[in-house]
Amino acid sequence: MGNSHSTDTPRHSSLPNIPVIERSSPALKFPRSITSQNSSSLSLSGNSKFSSAGKLSLDSLPVSSIHPLQNGSSLLAPSIKSPGSSRRNSFSSFRVTTSPEPEKYVWIAGKRFHNVEGSGYLFPCDDEEIDRMHLQHFMVRFAIQGNYLAPVSDSLRNGAAVLDVGCGPGSWTMEIAGEYPKSEVVGIDMTSMFPTEIKPINCQFMRTNILEKLPFDDDSFDFIFMRFIQMGIEEEQWDTVLEELVRVAKPGAYIELVESDLERYRVGPCIANFDKRLTESLKARNMDPYVARRLDQLLIRHGLVNVKKRFISSPAGEWAGKLGQLTLQSWKAKAEALKPQLCMSWNTTQEQYESLMNACLSEADIHKSYENIHFAYGQKPILQRT
Ligand SMILES: C[S@@+](CC[C@H](N)C(=O)[O-])C[C@H]1O[C@@H](n2cnc3c(N)ncnc32)[C@H](O)[C@@H]1O
């Protein structure tokens, strides 16, 4: 993979009087907006005008899959349910423990947020958030023309045990399961925004807090993927999370981490202001706004070998074609999703926040703004017998 830093000097970067309501509610049952229309309208044909900001090389990138739900088909099967149990299931290589206790939520300014003890995750868990995550997934897939960068295609084709950590609605999880029917894919997340009924037969989901010990045996997975979870992990928690990922990875397995740099580049004053304040808010929550830039260091520190890193620049705005449109839509959805928490943190009104947000969005085209998305992967060493 290529070098990791933009030539732009990276600069860096807490939540007004909005009522907070606490209550419990049933889990969401189905993902939204995984429809043929949505997926195909974001299909992978064509090149964007992304080169002026881009650093992407498409060498040896995997070809992306079509979402299994698009095919309508034999891949779809009812989920295996076993509430509250610990069991060996059709996934022969690892043990799965389901989470029996009901999910708890808090409502802030009309948006539903998880209420998981010990987690300061900033994004909501509602229908709009599910849409946002699908959109972000399509954007990245379009940008890298694939779903991962680690050299695991052969392993996936031959049948691998795959773990998607913080899987959200399971967009990535289900695509991998659909594309590699011999593989067994598990998605874990602290909120069940993932599908419980309609999903590929070789795919399952479970509710798990990744800040705790993972419910899998040692050496269970051939490929572990964790993307866009930085707003849920405090700086000193990364090591604990990585330790667990390495524990459940088989010797020789790859672990791939993907995060976007919160500082956007070639920006106008409004985006600069937004990013600076967001950075400060994250720091106030003990989160590292720049963790994307050191993903490779995390992997190395946890003993992984053959570590590689790369970043891509994803441009936002009409000036940058389809990827530009997707990225700008993603920026808008992200700013909307963060509104309740950031209005509180910044002690600002929703009207003030929206006015800044709209100014940011119109700046993107003027300045040809872009963001960097960082990828790093590495391999758990194979122990040599002496
Ligand atoms: C931005 S979404 C990314 C979803 C998916 N990885 C993707 O790239 O499309 C981050 C996900 O991490 C989950 N998450 C945050 N903190 C978590 C934790 N402590 N344990 C499990 N999941 C967590 C959130 O619920 C959310 O679904």
The ligand as a Tripos MOL2 file, in Angstrom:
@<TRIPOS>MOLECULE
LIG
   27    29     1     0     0
SMALL
NO_CHARGES

@<TRIPOS>ATOM
      1 C1        -20.1330    4.0500   11.8170 C.3       1 LIG1
      2 S1        -20.7550    2.4710   12.1580 S.3       1 LIG1
      3 C2        -19.8130    1.4800   11.0260 C.3       1 LIG1
      4 C3        -20.5620    0.2570   10.5700 C.3       1 LIG1
      5 C4        -19.7500   -0.6800    9.6730 C.3       1 LIG1
      6 N1        -18.5070   -1.0760   10.3080 N.3       1 LIG1
      7 C5        -19.4360   -0.0560    8.3490 C.2       1 LIG1
      8 O1        -18.2960    0.3470    8.1390 O.co2     1 LIG1
      9 O2        -20.3400    0.0380    7.5050 O.co2     1 LIG1
     10 C6        -19.9790    2.0660   13.7050 C.3       1 LIG1
     11 C7        -20.6640    0.8960   14.3700 C.3       1 LIG1
     12 O3        -19.8940    0.5660   15.5380 O.3       1 LIG1
     13 C8        -20.7990    0.1700   16.5440 C.3       1 LIG1
     14 N2        -20.1460    0.2890   17.8480 N.ar      1 LIG1
     15 C9        -19.6900    1.4130   18.4660 C.ar      1 LIG1
     16 N3        -19.1700    1.1120   19.6690 N.ar      1 LIG1
     17 C10       -19.3200   -0.2380   19.8250 C.ar      1 LIG1
     18 C11       -19.0050   -1.1540   20.8730 C.ar      1 LIG1
     19 N4        -18.4380   -0.7310   22.0180 N.pl3     1 LIG1
     20 N5        -19.2980   -2.4520   20.6980 N.ar      1 LIG1
     21 C12       -19.8740   -2.8880   19.5550 C.ar      1 LIG1
     22 N6        -20.2120   -2.0840   18.5340 N.ar      1 LIG1
     23 C13       -19.9380   -0.7650   18.6550 C.ar      1 LIG1
     24 C14       -21.9900    1.1230   16.3900 C.3       1 LIG1
     25 O4        -23.1680    0.6080   17.0060 O.3       1 LIG1
     26 C15       -22.0900    1.2300   14.8610 C.3       1 LIG1
     27 O5        -22.9890    0.2980   14.3480 O.3       1 LIG1
@<TRIPOS>BOND
     1     1     2 1
     2     2     3 1
     3     2    10 1
     4     3     4 1
     5     4     5 1
     6     5     6 1
     7     5     7 1
     8     7     8 2
     9     7     9 1
    10    10    11 1
    11    11    12 1
    12    11    26 1
    13    12    13 1
    14    13    14 1
    15    13    24 1
    16    14    15 ar
    17    14    23 ar
    18    15    16 ar
    19    16    17 ar
    20    17    18 ar
    21    17    23 ar
    22    18    19 1
    23    18    20 ar
    24    20    21 ar
    25    21    22 ar
    26    22    23 ar
    27    24    25 1
    28    24    26 1
    29    26    27 1
@<TRIPOS>SUBSTRUCTURE
     1 LIG1         1 GROUP 0 **** ****
